Amino acid sequence: MGGNWKMHNTIPQAISLASQLKEELKCIEDVEIVIFPPFTALFVVKEVIRGSNLKLGAQNMHWEDKGAFTGEVSPLMIKDIGCEYVILGHSERRRGEPKETHELVNRKVKSALRHGLIPIVCLGESSEERENGLTEKIVTEQLKGSLTGLQPEDVQKIIIAYEPVWAIGTGETATPVEANRVQALLREEIALIWGRETAQNIRIQYGGSITSENISQLIAQPNIDGGLVGGASLLADSFVKIVKACSGTKGQEIFR
């Protein structure tokens, strides 16, 4: 379960939230919990969660190690702080400004893997694309474009996050059956390109208006391995409930 704080929380707010999560989730042993503060709070949050079961991730990175890239943050920098994960290709970057292409996301994925970071690669269709029956086309294009040139052993280190754009921050969530259908489709595409073992081992999360009320139905689906939570991760109470709802749900069959 990942909590993407996006452009929220000053340093004091980040310390407070991380401290609450550290305390309230300390007994959870069977759910991998990662929080993604803004860059300005990464260092202080790392100090807060040191020695706990919480892990740290960055919301983005550049693909180069260093250079004249004003305003960018390199993989070496986020790893130096203590990040183990990095979100790449989020729809707010693919479709916002700057518009990140599949090729650019692919360069970032390869760089993250080279530096031992775990990329969470986001895929998802817009409302218009969904209404036009293009969901399968869009998400498979994003998948193949973002992971092109990778070997099966590399792909198994990646986490995929299916986040339909129309469900992010809107309060509208894909039904559990619908989310599972798309994620099963992605898993089959991975099996075709990188082999069934890779498809079995890769984790595919769902993201998009996850709440403590809908997480149990989502996580019960065979092809949903976790969640990437946005707004609901900004309040300790709601994120704690979401994580606890996922505890004890391991070992589900996939390819159902």
PALUMRO-279743 format. One line per 3 residues: number of its first residue (from 0); their letters; for each residue x, y, z of N, C-alpha, C. Coordinates in Angstrom, 1 decimal. Example, Ala and Ser with C-alpha at 12.3 -4.5 7.8 and 13.67 -1.06 7.14 Angstrom:
BEGIN
0	AS	13.2:-5.7:7.8:12.3:-4.5:7.8:13.2:-3.3:7.8; 12.8:-2.2:7.1:13.7:-1.1:7.1:12.9:0.0:7.9 $
% end
This chain:
BEGIN
0	MGG	0.8:-1.2:0.0:0.0:0.0:0.0:0.9:1.2:0.0; 0.6:2.1:-1.0:1.4:3.3:-1.1:0.5:4.6:-0.8; 1.1:5.5:-0.1:0.4:6.8:0.2:1.1:7.9:-0.5 $
3	NWK	0.5:8.4:-1.6:1.1:9.5:-2.4:0.5:10.8:-1.9; 1.4:11.6:-1.2:1.0:12.8:-0.6:0.9:14.0:-1.6; 1.4:13.8:-2.8:1.4:14.8:-3.9:2.0:16.1:-3.4 $
6	MHN	1.4:17.3:-3.8:2.0:18.5:-3.4:1.2:19.0:-2.1; 1.4:18.2:-1.1:0.7:18.5:0.2:1.7:18.4:1.3; 1.5:19.1:2.4:2.2:18.9:3.7:3.6:19.7:3.7 $
9	TIP	3.6:20.7:4.6:4.8:21.4:4.9:5.7:20.4:5.8; 6.9:20.8:6.1:7.7:19.9:7.0:7.1:19.6:8.3; 6.6:20.6:9.1:5.9:20.2:10.3:4.7:19.3:10.1 $
12	QAI	3.9:19.5:9.1:2.8:18.6:8.8:3.2:17.2:8.4; 4.3:17.2:7.7:4.8:15.9:7.2:5.3:15.1:8.4; 6.0:15.7:9.3:6.5:15.1:10.5:5.4:14.5:11.4 $
15	SLA	4.3:15.3:11.5:3.2:14.9:12.3:2.5:13.7:11.7; 2.3:13.7:10.4:1.6:12.6:9.7:2.4:11.4:9.8; 3.7:11.5:9.5:4.6:10.3:9.5:4.7:9.7:10.9 $
18	SQL	4.7:10.6:11.9:4.8:10.1:13.3:3.5:9.3:13.7; 2.4:9.8:13.2:1.1:9.1:13.5:1.1:7.7:12.8; 1.5:7.7:11.6:1.5:6.5:10.8:2.4:5.4:11.4 $
21	KEE	3.6:5.9:11.8:4.6:5.0:12.4:4.0:4.4:13.7; 3.3:5.1:14.5:2.8:4.6:15.7:1.6:3.6:15.5; 0.7:4.1:14.6:-0.6:3.3:14.4:-0.4:2.1:13.5 $
24	LKC	0.6:2.0:12.8:0.8:0.9:11.8:2.0:0.0:12.3; 2.5:0.2:13.4:3.7:-0.5:13.9:3.5:-2.0:14.0; 2.2:-2.5:14.2:2.0:-3.9:14.3:1.7:-4.6:13.0 $
27	IED	1.6:-3.9:11.9:1.3:-4.5:10.6:2.6:-5.1:10.1; 2.5:-6.4:9.8:3.7:-7.1:9.4:3.6:-7.7:8.0; 2.3:-7.9:7.5:2.1:-8.6:6.2:1.7:-7.6:5.1 $
30	VEI	1.8:-6.3:5.3:1.5:-5.4:4.2:2.8:-4.5:4.1; 3.3:-4.4:2.9:4.4:-3.4:2.6:3.8:-2.0:2.5; 4.2:-1.1:3.3:3.7:0.2:3.4:4.7:1.2:3.0 $
33	VIF	4.4:2.0:2.0:5.3:3.0:1.5:4.6:4.4:1.5; 5.3:5.4:1.9:4.8:6.8:1.8:5.6:7.6:0.9; 5.0:8.5:0.2:5.6:9.3:-0.8:5.4:10.8:-0.5 $
36	PPF	6.2:11.4:0.4:6.1:12.8:0.7:6.6:13.7:-0.5; 6.3:15.0:-0.4:7.0:15.9:-1.4:8.5:15.9:-1.2; 9.3:16.3:-2.2:10.7:16.3:-2.1:11.2:17.1:-0.8 $
39	TAL	10.6:18.2:-0.5:11.0:19.0:0.6:11.0:18.3:1.9; 10.1:17.3:2.0:9.9:16.6:3.3:10.6:15.2:3.4; 11.2:14.8:2.3:11.7:13.4:2.3:12.7:13.2:3.4 $
42	FVV	13.7:14.1:3.6:14.7:13.9:4.6:14.1:13.8:6.0; 13.3:14.7:6.4:12.8:14.7:7.8:11.8:13.5:8.0; 11.1:13.1:7.0:10.2:11.9:7.1:11.1:10.7:7.3 $
45	KEV	12.1:10.6:6.5:13.0:9.4:6.7:13.5:9.3:8.1; 13.9:10.4:8.7:14.3:10.4:10.1:13.2:9.9:11.1; 12.0:10.4:10.8:10.9:10.0:11.6:10.6:8.5:11.6 $
48	IRG	10.6:7.9:10.4:10.3:6.5:10.2:11.4:5.5:10.3; 12.6:6.1:10.6:13.8:5.2:10.7:13.5:4.1:11.7; 13.9:2.9:11.3:13.7:1.7:12.2:12.3:1.1:12.3 $
51	SNL	11.3:1.8:11.5:10.0:1.3:11.5:9.7:0.4:10.3; 8.4:0.0:10.2:8.0:-0.9:9.1:7.5:0.0:7.9; 7.6:1.3:8.0:7.3:2.2:6.9:8.5:2.4:6.0 $
54	KLG	8.2:2.4:4.7:9.3:2.6:3.7:9.0:4.0:3.0; 10.1:4.5:2.4:10.0:5.8:1.8:10.2:5.8:0.3; 9.4:6.6:-0.4:9.5:6.7:-1.8:9.4:8.2:-2.3 $
57	AQN	9.9:8.4:-3.5:9.8:9.8:-4.1:8.7:9.8:-5.2; 8.2:10.9:-5.5:7.0:11.1:-6.4:7.5:11.2:-7.8; 8.8:11.3:-8.1:9.3:11.5:-9.5:10.8:11.6:-9.4 $
60	MHW	11.4:11.5:-10.5:12.9:11.7:-10.6:13.3:12.0:-12.1; 14.5:12.5:-12.2:15.0:12.6:-13.6:15.8:11.4:-13.9; 16.1:11.1:-15.2:16.7:9.9:-15.5:18.3:10.0:-15.4 $
63	EDK	18.8:11.2:-15.5:20.2:11.4:-15.4:20.7:11.5:-13.9; 22.0:11.1:-13.7:22.5:11.1:-12.4:22.8:12.5:-11.9; 23.2:13.4:-12.8:23.5:14.8:-12.5:23.6:15.6:-13.8 $
66	GAF	23.7:16.9:-13.6:23.8:17.7:-14.9:23.1:19.0:-14.7; 23.0:19.7:-15.8:22.4:21.1:-15.9:20.9:20.9:-16.1; 20.2:20.4:-15.1:18.8:20.2:-15.2:18.1:20.9:-14.1 $
69	TGE	18.0:22.2:-14.2:17.4:23.1:-13.2:16.0:22.6:-12.7; 15.9:22.5:-11.4:14.6:22.1:-10.9:14.4:20.6:-10.8; 15.3:19.8:-11.3:15.1:18.4:-11.3:15.8:17.7:-10.1 $
72	VSP	15.4:16.4:-9.9:16.0:15.7:-8.8:16.5:14.3:-9.3; 17.7:13.9:-9.1:18.3:12.7:-9.7:18.0:11.5:-8.9; 18.1:10.3:-9.5:18.0:9.1:-8.7:19.0:8.9:-7.6 $
75	LMI	20.2:9.5:-7.8:21.3:9.4:-6.8:20.8:10.2:-5.5; 20.2:11.4:-5.8:19.7:12.2:-4.7:18.6:11.6:-3.9; 17.6:11.0:-4.5:16.6:10.4:-3.7:17.0:9.1:-3.0 $
78	KDI	17.9:8.4:-3.6:18.5:7.2:-3.0:19.3:7.6:-1.8; 20.1:8.7:-1.9:20.9:9.2:-0.8:20.1:9.6:0.4; 18.9:10.1:0.2:18.0:10.4:1.3:17.5:9.2:2.0 $
81	GCE	17.3:8.1:1.2:16.8:6.9:1.8:15.6:6.3:1.1; 15.3:6.8:0.0:14.1:6.3:-0.8:14.5:4.9:-1.3; 13.5:4.0:-1.3:13.6:2.7:-1.9:12.7:2.6:-3.2 $
84	YVI	11.7:3.5:-3.3:10.7:3.5:-4.3:10.6:4.8:-5.0; 10.1:4.8:-6.2:9.8:6.1:-6.9:8.6:5.9:-7.9; 7.7:6.8:-7.8:6.5:6.8:-8.7:6.9:7.4:-10.1 $
87	LGH	6.6:6.7:-11.1:7.0:7.2:-12.5:5.8:7.1:-13.4; 5.6:8.1:-14.3:4.6:8.1:-15.3:3.2:8.3:-14.7; 3.1:9.0:-13.6:1.8:9.3:-13.0:1.0:10.1:-14.0 $
90	SER	-0.3:9.9:-14.1:-1.1:10.6:-15.1:-1.1:12.1:-15.0; -0.8:12.6:-13.8:-0.7:14.1:-13.6:0.5:14.6:-14.3; 1.5:13.7:-14.6:2.7:14.1:-15.4:2.6:13.7:-16.9 $
93	RRG	2.0:12.5:-17.1:1.8:12.1:-18.5:0.9:13.1:-19.3; -0.2:13.6:-18.6:-1.2:14.4:-19.2:-1.2:15.8:-18.8; -0.3:16.2:-17.9:-0.2:17.6:-17.4:0.9:18.3:-18.1 $
96	EPK	1.6:19.1:-17.4:2.8:19.8:-17.9:4.0:19.6:-17.0; 5.1:19.1:-17.5:5.3:18.8:-19.0:4.6:17.4:-19.3; 4.2:17.2:-20.5:3.6:15.9:-20.9:4.7:14.9:-21.1 $
99	ETH	4.7:13.9:-20.2:5.8:12.9:-20.3:5.4:11.8:-21.3; 6.2:11.5:-22.2:6.0:10.5:-23.2:6.4:9.1:-22.7; 5.9:8.1:-23.4:6.3:6.7:-23.0:7.8:6.6:-23.0 $
102	ELV	8.5:7.2:-24.0:9.9:7.1:-24.1:10.6:7.7:-22.9; 10.1:8.9:-22.4:10.7:9.5:-21.3:10.5:8.7:-20.0; 9.3:8.1:-19.8:9.0:7.3:-18.7:9.9:6.0:-18.7 $
105	NRK	10.1:5.5:-19.9:11.0:4.3:-20.1:12.4:4.6:-19.7; 12.9:5.8:-20.0:14.3:6.2:-19.6:14.4:6.3:-18.1; 13.3:6.8:-17.5:13.3:6.9:-16.0:13.2:5.5:-15.3 $
108	VKS	12.4:4.7:-15.9:12.3:3.3:-15.3:13.7:2.6:-15.4; 14.4:2.7:-16.5:15.7:2.0:-16.7:16.7:2.6:-15.7; 16.6:3.9:-15.5:17.5:4.6:-14.6:17.3:4.2:-13.1 $
111	ALR	16.0:4.1:-12.8:15.6:3.7:-11.4:16.1:2.3:-11.1; 15.9:1.4:-12.1:16.4:0.0:-11.9:17.9:-0.1:-11.8; 18.6:0.7:-12.6:20.0:0.8:-12.6:20.6:1.2:-11.2 $
114	HGL	19.8:2.0:-10.5:20.2:2.5:-9.2:19.6:1.7:-8.0; 18.9:0.6:-8.3:18.4:-0.2:-7.3:17.1:0.3:-6.6; 16.4:1.3:-7.3:15.2:1.8:-6.9:14.0:0.9:-7.4 $
117	IPI	12.9:0.9:-6.7:11.8:0.1:-7.2:10.8:1.1:-7.9; 10.6:1.0:-9.2:9.7:2.0:-9.9:8.2:1.5:-9.7; 7.4:2.4:-9.4:5.9:2.2:-9.5:5.5:2.9:-10.7 $
120	VCL	5.2:2.2:-11.8:4.8:2.7:-13.1:3.3:2.8:-13.2; 2.9:4.1:-13.4:1.4:4.3:-13.5:0.9:4.3:-14.9; -0.3:3.6:-15.0:-1.0:3.5:-16.3:-2.5:3.9:-16.1 $
123	GES	-3.1:4.4:-17.1:-4.5:4.7:-17.0:-5.1:5.5:-18.1; -6.4:5.3:-18.4:-7.1:5.9:-19.5:-7.9:7.1:-18.9; -8.2:8.0:-19.8:-9.0:9.2:-19.5:-10.5:8.8:-19.6 $
126	SEE	-11.4:9.7:-19.1:-12.8:9.4:-19.2:-13.3:9.3:-20.7; -12.7:10.2:-21.5:-13.1:10.2:-23.0:-12.6:8.9:-23.6; -11.4:8.4:-23.3:-10.9:7.2:-23.8:-11.7:6.0:-23.4 $
129	REN	-12.1:6.0:-22.1:-13.0:5.0:-21.6:-14.3:4.9:-22.3; -14.9:6.1:-22.5:-16.2:6.1:-23.2:-16.2:5.7:-24.6; -15.0:5.9:-25.3:-14.8:5.5:-26.6:-14.3:4.0:-26.8 $
132	GLT	-14.3:3.3:-25.7:-13.9:1.9:-25.7:-12.4:1.7:-25.9; -11.6:2.6:-25.5:-10.1:2.6:-25.8:-9.3:2.2:-24.6; -9.9:1.8:-23.5:-9.2:1.4:-22.3:-8.0:0.4:-22.6 $
135	EKI	-8.4:-0.7:-23.2:-7.4:-1.7:-23.5:-6.2:-1.2:-24.3; -6.6:-0.5:-25.4:-5.5:0.1:-26.3:-4.6:1.0:-25.5; -5.2:1.9:-24.7:-4.4:2.9:-24.0:-3.4:2.3:-23.0 $
138	VTE	-4.0:1.5:-22.1:-3.2:0.9:-21.1:-2.1:0.0:-21.6; -2.4:-0.8:-22.6:-1.4:-1.7:-23.1:-0.3:-0.9:-23.9; -0.6:0.2:-24.5:0.4:1.0:-25.2:1.3:1.7:-24.1 $
141	QLK	0.7:2.1:-23.0:1.5:2.7:-21.9:2.4:1.7:-21.3; 1.9:0.5:-21.1:2.7:-0.6:-20.5:3.9:-0.9:-21.4; 3.6:-1.2:-22.7:4.7:-1.6:-23.5:5.7:-0.5:-23.8 $
144	GSL	5.2:0.8:-23.9:6.1:1.9:-24.1:6.9:2.2:-22.9; 6.4:2.1:-21.7:7.1:2.4:-20.5:8.2:1.3:-20.1; 7.9:0.1:-20.6:8.8:-1.0:-20.2:9.6:-1.6:-21.3 $
147	TGL	9.6:-0.9:-22.5:10.3:-1.5:-23.6:11.8:-1.6:-23.4; 12.3:-2.7:-23.9:13.8:-3.0:-23.8:14.2:-3.6:-22.5; 13.2:-3.9:-21.6:13.5:-4.6:-20.3:13.5:-6.1:-20.4 $
150	QPE	14.3:-6.7:-19.7:14.3:-8.2:-19.6:13.3:-8.7:-18.5; 12.9:-9.9:-18.6:11.9:-10.4:-17.6:12.3:-10.2:-16.1; 13.6:-10.4:-15.9:14.1:-10.2:-14.5:14.0:-8.8:-14.0 $
153	DVQ	14.1:-7.8:-15.0:13.9:-6.4:-14.7:12.4:-6.1:-14.4; 11.5:-6.6:-15.2:10.1:-6.3:-15.1:9.6:-6.9:-13.8; 10.1:-8.0:-13.3:9.6:-8.5:-12.0:10.0:-7.6:-10.8 $
156	KII	10.9:-6.7:-11.0:11.2:-5.8:-9.9:10.3:-4.5:-9.9; 9.5:-4.4:-10.9:8.7:-3.2:-11.1:7.3:-3.5:-10.5; 6.7:-2.4:-10.0:5.3:-2.4:-9.6:4.5:-1.6:-10.6 $
159	IAY	3.4:-2.2:-11.1:2.5:-1.5:-12.0:1.3:-0.9:-11.1; 0.9:0.3:-11.4:-0.2:0.9:-10.7:-1.2:1.3:-11.8; -2.4:0.6:-11.9:-3.4:1.0:-12.8:-4.3:2.0:-12.1 $
162	EPV	-4.2:3.3:-12.7:-4.9:4.4:-12.1:-5.7:5.1:-13.2; -7.0:4.7:-13.4:-7.8:5.3:-14.4:-7.9:6.8:-14.1; -7.6:7.7:-15.1:-7.5:9.1:-14.9:-8.8:9.6:-14.4 $
165	WAI	-9.9:9.1:-14.9:-11.2:9.6:-14.5:-11.6:9.3:-13.1; -10.8:8.5:-12.4:-11.1:8.1:-11.0:-10.1:8.8:-10.0; -9.1:9.5:-10.5:-8.1:10.2:-9.6:-8.7:11.5:-9.1 $
168	GTG	-8.9:11.5:-7.8:-9.4:12.7:-7.1:-10.8:13.1:-7.4; -11.5:12.3:-8.1:-12.9:12.6:-8.5:-14.0:12.1:-7.5; -13.6:11.1:-6.7:-14.6:10.4:-5.9:-15.2:9.2:-6.6 $
171	ETA	-14.9:9.2:-7.9:-15.5:8.1:-8.7:-14.5:7.0:-8.8; -14.8:5.8:-8.4:-13.9:4.6:-8.4:-14.3:3.6:-9.4; -13.4:3.0:-10.0:-13.7:1.8:-10.9:-14.3:0.7:-10.0 $
174	TPV	-15.3:0.0:-10.5:-15.9:-1.0:-9.7:-14.8:-2.1:-9.5; -14.8:-2.9:-8.4:-13.8:-3.9:-8.2:-13.7:-4.9:-9.4; -14.8:-5.2:-10.0:-14.8:-6.1:-11.1:-14.1:-5.5:-12.3 $
177	EAN	-14.5:-4.2:-12.6:-13.9:-3.4:-13.7:-12.4:-3.3:-13.5; -11.9:-2.9:-12.3:-10.5:-2.7:-12.1:-9.8:-4.1:-12.2; -10.4:-5.1:-11.7:-9.8:-6.4:-11.8:-9.7:-6.9:-13.3 $
180	RVQ	-10.7:-6.6:-14.1:-10.7:-6.9:-15.5:-9.5:-6.3:-16.2; -9.3:-5.0:-16.0:-8.2:-4.3:-16.7:-6.8:-4.8:-16.1; -6.8:-5.1:-14.9:-5.5:-5.5:-14.3:-5.2:-6.9:-14.7 $
183	ALL	-6.2:-7.8:-15.0:-6.0:-9.1:-15.5:-5.5:-9.0:-17.0; -6.0:-8.0:-17.7:-5.6:-7.8:-19.1:-4.1:-7.4:-19.1; -3.7:-6.5:-18.2:-2.3:-6.1:-18.1:-1.4:-7.3:-17.8 $
186	REE	-1.9:-8.1:-16.9:-1.1:-9.3:-16.5:-0.9:-10.2:-17.6; -2.0:-10.4:-18.4:-1.9:-11.3:-19.6:-0.9:-10.7:-20.6; -1.0:-9.4:-20.8:-0.1:-8.7:-21.7:1.4:-8.9:-21.3 $
189	IAL	1.6:-8.8:-20.0:3.0:-9.0:-19.5:3.4:-10.5:-19.7; 2.5:-11.4:-19.5:2.8:-12.8:-19.8:3.2:-13.1:-21.2; 2.5:-12.4:-22.2:2.8:-12.6:-23.6:4.1:-12.0:-23.9 $
192	IWG	4.6:-10.9:-23.3:5.8:-10.3:-23.7:7.0:-10.8:-22.9; 6.8:-10.9:-21.6:7.9:-11.2:-20.7:7.8:-12.6:-20.0; 6.7:-13.3:-20.3:6.6:-14.7:-19.7:5.6:-14.8:-18.6 $
195	RET	5.0:-15.9:-18.4:4.0:-16.1:-17.4:4.6:-16.0:-16.0; 5.8:-16.4:-15.8:6.4:-16.3:-14.5:6.5:-14.9:-14.0; 6.9:-14.0:-15.0:7.0:-12.6:-14.7:5.6:-12.0:-14.4 $
198	AQN	4.6:-12.4:-15.1:3.3:-12.0:-14.9:2.8:-12.4:-13.5; 3.1:-13.6:-13.1:2.7:-14.1:-11.8:3.4:-13.3:-10.7; 4.6:-13.0:-10.9:5.4:-12.4:-9.8:5.2:-10.8:-9.7 $
201	IRI	4.9:-10.2:-10.7:4.8:-8.7:-10.7:3.6:-8.3:-9.9; 3.7:-7.2:-9.2:2.6:-6.7:-8.4:1.9:-5.6:-9.2; 0.6:-5.7:-9.2:-0.2:-4.7:-9.9:-1.2:-4.0:-8.9 $
204	QYG	-1.0:-2.7:-8.6:-1.8:-2.0:-7.7:-3.0:-1.4:-8.4; -4.0:-1.0:-7.7:-5.1:-0.1:-8.2:-4.9:1.3:-7.5; -5.3:2.3:-8.2:-5.3:3.6:-7.7:-6.4:4.5:-8.3 $
207	GSI	-7.0:5.3:-7.5:-8.1:6.1:-8.0:-9.3:6.2:-7.0; -9.2:7.3:-6.2:-10.3:7.5:-5.2:-10.5:6.3:-4.2; -9.4:5.7:-3.8:-9.5:4.6:-2.8:-9.8:5.2:-1.5 $
210	TSE	-10.7:4.6:-0.8:-11.1:5.0:0.6:-11.2:3.8:1.5; -11.4:4.1:2.8:-11.5:3.0:3.8:-12.8:2.2:3.6; -13.7:2.8:2.8:-15.0:2.1:2.6:-14.9:1.1:1.4 $
213	NIS	-14.1:1.4:0.4:-14.1:0.6:-0.8:-12.8:-0.3:-0.9; -11.9:-0.1:-0.1:-10.6:-0.9:-0.2:-10.8:-2.4:-0.1; -11.7:-2.8:0.8:-11.8:-4.3:1.1:-12.4:-5.0:-0.2 $
216	QLI	-13.3:-4.3:-0.9:-13.9:-4.9:-2.1:-12.8:-5.0:-3.2; -12.0:-3.9:-3.3:-11.0:-3.8:-4.3:-9.9:-4.9:-4.1; -9.4:-4.9:-2.9:-8.3:-5.8:-2.6:-8.7:-7.3:-2.6 $
219	AQP	-10.0:-7.6:-2.5:-10.4:-9.0:-2.6:-10.3:-9.5:-4.0; -10.2:-8.7:-5.0:-10.1:-9.1:-6.4:-8.8:-9.8:-6.6; -8.8:-10.9:-7.4:-7.6:-11.7:-7.6:-6.4:-11.0:-8.3 $
222	NID	-6.6:-10.0:-9.1:-5.5:-9.4:-9.8:-5.1:-8.0:-9.2; -5.7:-7.7:-8.1:-5.4:-6.4:-7.4:-4.5:-6.7:-6.2; -3.2:-6.4:-6.3:-2.2:-6.7:-5.3:-1.9:-5.7:-4.2 $
225	GGL	-2.6:-4.5:-4.4:-2.4:-3.4:-3.4:-3.0:-2.2:-4.0; -2.7:-1.0:-3.3:-3.3:0.2:-3.8:-2.3:1.4:-3.7; -2.4:2.3:-4.6:-1.7:3.6:-4.5:-2.7:4.7:-4.2 $
228	VGG	-2.6:5.2:-3.0:-3.7:6.0:-2.4:-3.3:7.5:-2.4; -4.2:8.3:-2.9:-3.9:9.7:-3.0:-4.5:10.5:-1.8; -5.6:11.1:-2.0:-6.2:12.0:-0.9:-6.4:11.3:0.4 $
231	ASL	-6.8:10.1:0.4:-7.1:9.4:1.7:-5.8:9.1:2.4; -4.6:9.3:1.8:-3.4:9.0:2.6:-2.9:10.3:3.3; -3.6:11.4:3.2:-3.2:12.6:3.8:-3.8:12.7:5.2 $
234	LAD	-4.7:11.9:5.6:-5.2:11.8:7.0:-4.8:10.5:7.6; -4.1:10.5:8.7:-3.7:9.3:9.3:-4.8:8.3:9.5; -5.9:8.7:10.0:-7.0:7.8:10.3:-7.5:7.0:9.1 $
237	SFV	-7.7:7.7:8.0:-8.2:7.0:6.8:-7.1:6.1:6.2; -5.8:6.5:6.2:-4.8:5.7:5.6:-4.6:4.4:6.5; -4.6:4.6:7.8:-4.5:3.5:8.7:-5.6:2.5:8.5 $
240	KIV	-6.8:2.9:8.3:-7.9:2.0:8.1:-7.7:1.3:6.8; -7.2:1.9:5.8:-7.0:1.3:4.5:-6.0:0.2:4.6; -4.9:0.5:5.2:-3.8:-0.5:5.4:-4.2:-1.7:6.2 $
243	KAC	-4.9:-1.4:7.3:-5.4:-2.5:8.1:-6.4:-3.4:7.4; -7.2:-2.8:6.5:-8.1:-3.6:5.8:-7.4:-4.6:4.8; -6.2:-4.3:4.5:-5.5:-5.2:3.6:-4.7:-6.2:4.3 $
246	SGT	-4.5:-6.1:5.6:-3.8:-7.1:6.4:-4.5:-8.4:6.4; -3.7:-9.5:6.1:-4.3:-10.8:6.2:-4.9:-11.2:4.9; -4.7:-10.5:3.8:-5.3:-10.8:2.5:-4.3:-11.4:1.5 $
249	KGQ	-3.1:-11.8:1.9:-2.1:-12.3:1.0:-2.5:-13.7:0.4; -1.7:-14.0:-0.6:-1.8:-15.4:-1.2:-3.0:-15.6:-2.1; -3.6:-14.6:-2.7:-4.7:-14.8:-3.5:-4.3:-15.3:-4.9 $
252	EIF	-5.1:-16.1:-5.5:-4.8:-16.7:-6.8:-5.0:-15.6:-7.9; -4.1:-15.6:-8.9:-4.3:-14.7:-10.0:-4.6:-15.5:-11.3; -4.8:-14.7:-12.3:-5.2:-15.3:-13.6:-6.5:-16.1:-13.5 $
255	R	-7.4:-15.5:-12.7:-8.7:-16.2:-12.5:-9.6:-15.8:-13.6 $
% end
